[in-house]
């Protein structure tokens, strides 16, 4: 195997694929990338058995062949190379990398045990722009539970609704829902993707302008574009009927400039206590909307914001991280906070945005 390619493209591709590799006590080849040079393309495969990827890039092929290379070593090695072109040659079970004054030898690993990444031949099918799919995942995945005790909560739930593809995640303390308009969406049962896999899928999809072909069955889902193919395990189970907990009415409404709100949350987070607690006060009669925090060890802060306020007075405590995670996914100039009484969830969204909804439960005093 002997190839030549652009260092930047090779480095980006190998770094992307390496995130899909894994460690396995009885299958050490999973920590490697399987690289195959053929017909002026380099196909790079990686898998941890839960999710796998194949990425194809154009290269100049002098000699066809395939090798398995430790993912972490080859990623760091190519990242350190300063030249624009990389010559990659297999000799005696090693890979020789050269670029300008750089010459490196990386030992290969046995490739025979590298598992096949399954292809889904039959199943439900959807087509969507890859960046739109990535946007849907990124807008909600941070709300998924990091604990795998309840797999359906450690996930991203995706289902069709009219001409929308709906993405949802929740850890039972907060919930994020994002709707992506898509024409001709088919009616299919909801699918549940493990959140760790969803993060990597979004990372790859966000870098391509291509259309994405999605095929799935009961156990697996695949994503295919012109340059990559990803297959992931699906979670078998039932996602909670989350719409039951979304309040159908509002008792208090606050609309403030997003930038003012973001800065207030950042400032008050500095003085949050060990429970990351912020206090929100809304008094319509005084046109008061304030965010406060207090830490007995370092001090306290209170920030009042200009806002349009209607409804009842309310005071609640919230987790600052839960409160702020959603703000990067609100793309309007103003943010709306909807309250439905003490102890009830707070809804945060863009002031006139019907496509993104974030719900957070208040903390006990």
C-alpha positions in Angstrom: 0.0 0.0 0.0 1.4 3.4 -1.1 -0.6 6.6 -1.3 -0.1 10.4 -1.3 -2.7 12.9 -0.1 -3.2 16.4 1.4 -2.2 16.5 5.0 -5.1 18.7 6.1 -7.8 16.4 4.6 -6.1 13.3 5.8 -5.7 14.7 9.3 -9.4 15.8 9.5 -10.7 12.5 8.3 -8.5 10.3 10.6 -9.4 12.5 13.6 -13.2 12.1 12.8 -12.9 8.3 12.3 -10.8 7.9 15.5 -13.6 9.1 17.7 -15.6 6.0 16.6 -12.8 3.6 17.7 -12.9 1.9 21.1 -11.2 -0.3 23.6 -12.1 -4.0 24.1 -10.2 -6.4 26.3 -10.7 -9.4 23.9 -10.7 -7.4 20.6 -7.8 -5.0 20.7 -8.2 -4.2 16.9 -11.1 -2.0 17.8 -8.6 0.7 18.9 -7.3 0.8 15.4 -8.5 2.3 12.1 -8.8 0.0 9.1 -7.5 1.9 6.0 -7.9 0.6 2.5 -6.4 2.2 -0.6 -8.2 1.4 -3.9 -9.0 3.2 -7.2 -7.6 6.6 -6.1 -9.6 6.6 -2.8 -8.8 5.9 0.8 -11.5 4.2 2.8 -11.1 4.5 6.6 -13.2 2.4 8.9 -13.6 2.6 12.7 -16.0 1.0 15.2 -16.5 0.3 18.9 -19.2 -2.3 18.1 -21.9 0.2 19.3 -21.4 2.6 16.4 -19.2 2.4 13.3 -18.1 4.7 10.4 -16.7 4.5 7.0 -15.2 7.7 5.4 -13.9 7.9 1.8 -11.5 10.6 0.7 -9.7 11.1 -2.7 -5.9 10.2 -2.7 -3.3 9.4 -5.2 -2.8 5.6 -5.1 0.5 4.1 -6.2 -0.1 0.7 -4.7 -3.4 -0.7 -3.5 -3.7 -2.4 -0.1 -5.1 -2.2 3.4 -3.7 -1.9 6.9 -4.9 -1.4 10.5 -3.2 1.4 12.4 -3.6 2.4 16.1 -6.1 5.3 15.9 -4.7 7.5 18.7 -1.1 7.2 17.4 -1.8 7.9 13.8 -4.1 10.9 14.7 -1.4 12.5 16.8 1.3 11.8 14.3 -0.4 13.4 11.3 -1.5 16.3 13.5 2.2 17.0 14.2 3.3 17.0 10.6 3.9 20.4 9.1 4.0 19.7 5.4 1.1 20.0 3.0 1.5 16.6 1.4 1.9 13.3 3.1 3.4 10.2 1.5 2.1 7.0 3.2 3.8 3.6 2.5 3.5 0.2 4.0 6.7 -1.8 4.5 7.2 -4.9 6.6 4.1 -4.4 8.8 4.8 -0.7 9.4 3.6 2.5 7.9 6.2 5.0 6.8 4.9 8.6 6.8 7.0 11.3 5.2 6.3 15.0 4.5 9.2 17.4 3.9 11.7 16.9 6.8 9.2 14.7 8.7 9.8 10.9 8.6 7.8 8.6 10.9 7.3 4.9 11.3 4.1 3.6 12.8 3.6 0.0 13.6 0.5 -1.7 12.2 -1.7 -4.1 14.0 -3.2 -7.4 12.7 -6.2 -6.5 10.6 -7.9 -9.9 10.2 -10.2 -9.6 13.3 -11.5 -6.1 12.4 -15.3 -6.4 12.4 -17.5 -5.6 9.4 -19.7 -2.5 9.8 -23.2 -3.7 9.0 -25.2 -2.2 6.2 -29.0 -1.9 6.6 -30.5 -3.3 3.4 -34.2 -3.0 4.3 -36.1 -0.6 6.6 -37.8 2.7 6.9 -36.0 5.5 5.0 -35.7 9.3 5.4 -33.7 11.9 3.4 -32.7 15.2 5.0 -29.8 17.7 4.7 -27.0 16.4 6.9 -26.5 19.8 8.6 -30.2 20.0 9.4 -30.0 16.6 11.1 -27.0 17.7 13.0 -28.8 20.8 14.1 -31.6 18.8 15.5 -29.4 16.6 17.6 -27.2 19.4 18.8 -30.2 21.4 20.0 -31.3 18.7 22.4 -28.6 16.1 23.1 -27.2 18.0 26.2 -30.5 17.3 28.0 -30.0 13.5 27.8 -29.1 11.7 31.0 -25.5 10.7 31.3 -26.5 7.7 33.4 -27.3 4.5 31.4 -29.5 3.0 34.1 -32.5 4.1 32.0 -31.3 3.8 28.4 -34.3 5.6 27.0 -33.3 8.7 29.0 -29.7 8.4 27.9 -30.7 9.0 24.3 -32.1 11.3 21.6 -35.7 10.4 20.5 -36.6 11.2 16.9 -40.0 11.0 15.4 -42.1 12.6 12.6 -44.9 15.1 13.2 -46.7 16.5 10.1 -44.0 18.0 8.0 -41.4 18.1 10.8 -38.8 15.8 12.2 -38.8 16.1 16.0 -35.8 15.6 18.2 -36.2 15.2 22.0 -33.9 14.5 25.0 -34.6 14.5 28.7 -32.9 13.5 31.9 -36.2 14.0 33.9 -34.9 17.4 35.3 -35.0 19.2 32.0 -36.1 18.5 28.5 -35.3 19.9 25.0 -37.4 19.6 21.9 -36.3 20.8 18.4 -38.5 20.6 15.3 -36.8 20.5 11.9 -39.1 21.2 8.8 -38.7 18.5 6.2 -40.9 18.0 3.1 -42.5 14.6 2.4 -41.6 13.1 5.8 -42.9 9.6 6.1 -44.9 8.3 9.0 -42.7 5.9 10.9 -42.3 4.8 14.5 -40.0 6.9 16.7 -36.3 5.9 16.9 -34.1 6.2 20.0 -30.3 6.8 19.5 -27.9 6.5 22.4 -26.7 10.0 23.2 -23.0 9.2 22.9 -23.6 7.9 19.4 -25.8 10.9 18.6 -23.0 13.3 19.5 -20.6 11.7 17.1 -23.2 11.4 14.4 -24.0 15.2 14.7 -20.3 16.0 14.7 -19.7 14.3 11.3 -23.0 15.5 9.8 -22.3 19.1 10.7 -19.3 19.2 8.4 -20.9 18.2 5.1 -23.4 20.1 2.9 -24.6 16.8 1.4 -28.0 15.2 1.6 -28.2 12.4 4.2 -30.0 9.1 3.5 -31.2 7.5 6.7 -32.3 3.9 6.8 -33.3 2.1 10.0 -35.0 -1.0 11.4 -35.7 -2.2 14.9 -32.1 -2.6 16.0 -29.9 -0.3 13.8 -29.8 3.0 12.0 -27.5 4.0 9.1 -26.5 7.4 7.7 -25.1 7.7 4.2 -23.8 10.6 2.3 -21.4 11.0 -0.7 -18.4 10.7 1.6 -19.3 8.7 4.7 -21.5 5.9 6.1 -22.4 5.5 9.8 -24.2 2.6 11.4 -25.4 2.9 15.0 -27.2 0.7 17.5 -30.7 1.8 18.4 -32.2 1.6 21.9 -35.1 -0.8 22.2 -37.7 0.7 24.5 -40.3 3.4 24.9 -39.5 7.0 25.3 -41.5 8.8 28.0 -44.7 10.5 26.9 -43.1 13.9 27.5 -45.9 16.0 26.2 -47.8 15.3 29.3 -45.4 17.4 31.4 -45.3 20.5 29.1 -47.7 23.0 30.6 -50.7 23.9 28.3 -51.1 27.4 29.8 -49.0 30.1 31.3 -49.5 32.2 34.4 -46.5 34.4 34.0 -44.6 35.5 30.8 -41.3 37.3 30.6 -39.7 38.5 27.4 -36.1 39.9 27.6 -33.3 40.6 25.1 -31.3 37.3 24.7 -27.9 39.0 25.1 -28.9 40.7 28.3 -30.3 37.4 29.7 -27.1 35.5 28.7 -24.9 38.0 30.4 -27.0 38.0 33.5 -26.9 34.2 33.8 -23.1 34.2 33.3 -22.6 36.9 35.9 -24.8 35.2 38.6 -23.4 31.8 37.9 -20.1 33.0 39.3 -21.7 33.4 42.8 -23.8 30.2 42.7 -23.6 27.9 45.7 -22.5 24.3 45.7 -25.9 23.3 44.3 -25.4 25.7 41.3 -28.5 27.5 42.5 -29.9 30.7 41.0 -32.9 32.6 42.2 -35.4 34.1 39.7 -37.8 36.8 40.8 -40.7 38.2 38.7 -42.9 41.0 40.0 -45.2 42.4 37.3 -46.5 45.1 39.5 -43.0 46.5 39.9 -41.9 45.6 36.4 -39.2 43.5 38.1 -37.3 40.6 36.5 -34.2 39.7 38.4 -31.7 36.9 38.7 -29.8 36.4 42.0 -27.3 34.1 43.5 -25.5 33.9 46.8 -22.5 31.9 48.0 -21.6 32.3 51.7 -17.9 31.7 50.8 -17.5 34.3 48.1 -20.4 36.8 48.0 -23.7 37.5 46.2 -25.1 39.2 43.2 -28.4 40.5 41.9 -29.0 41.5 38.2 -32.2 43.2 37.2 -33.2 43.1 33.5 -35.4 45.2 31.3 -38.3 42.9 30.2 -41.9 42.8 29.1 -43.7 41.1 32.0 -47.3 39.8 32.3 -49.2 37.6 34.7 -48.6 36.7 38.3 -45.6 37.2 40.6 -43.3 34.2 40.9 -40.0 33.3 42.6 -38.1 30.1 41.8 -34.7 28.5 42.2 -33.0 26.8 39.2 -29.8 25.0 38.5 -27.6 27.5 36.6 -26.2 24.9 34.2 -29.6 23.5 33.4 -30.8 27.1 32.9 -28.0 28.2 30.5 -27.4 25.1 28.4 -30.2 25.9 26.0 -29.3 29.5 25.2 -26.9 28.7 22.4 -29.8 27.1 20.5 -32.1 30.1 20.7 -31.4 32.1 17.6 -33.7 35.0 18.1 -32.9 38.4 19.6 -35.4 37.9 22.5 -36.0 35.0 24.8 -39.3 34.1 26.5 -39.7 32.5 29.9 -43.1 31.0 30.7 -44.0 30.1 34.3 -47.0 28.1 35.4 -46.8 28.6 39.1 -44.5 27.4 42.0 -43.0 24.0 41.6 -44.1 23.8 37.9 -41.7 23.6 35.0 -40.3 26.7 33.4 -40.4 26.9 29.6 -37.6 28.8 27.7 -37.7 29.5 24.0 -37.2 32.3 21.4 -39.9 34.9 21.8 -41.7 33.9 18.6 -40.0 30.5 18.0 -42.3 27.5 17.7 -39.6 25.1 16.7 -37.5 25.0 19.8 -38.8 24.4 23.4 -36.7 23.9 26.5 -38.3 22.9 29.8 -36.5 23.0 33.2 -37.7 21.9 36.6 -37.2 24.3 39.5 -35.1 23.4 42.5 -36.4 23.0 46.0 -35.5 25.9 48.3 
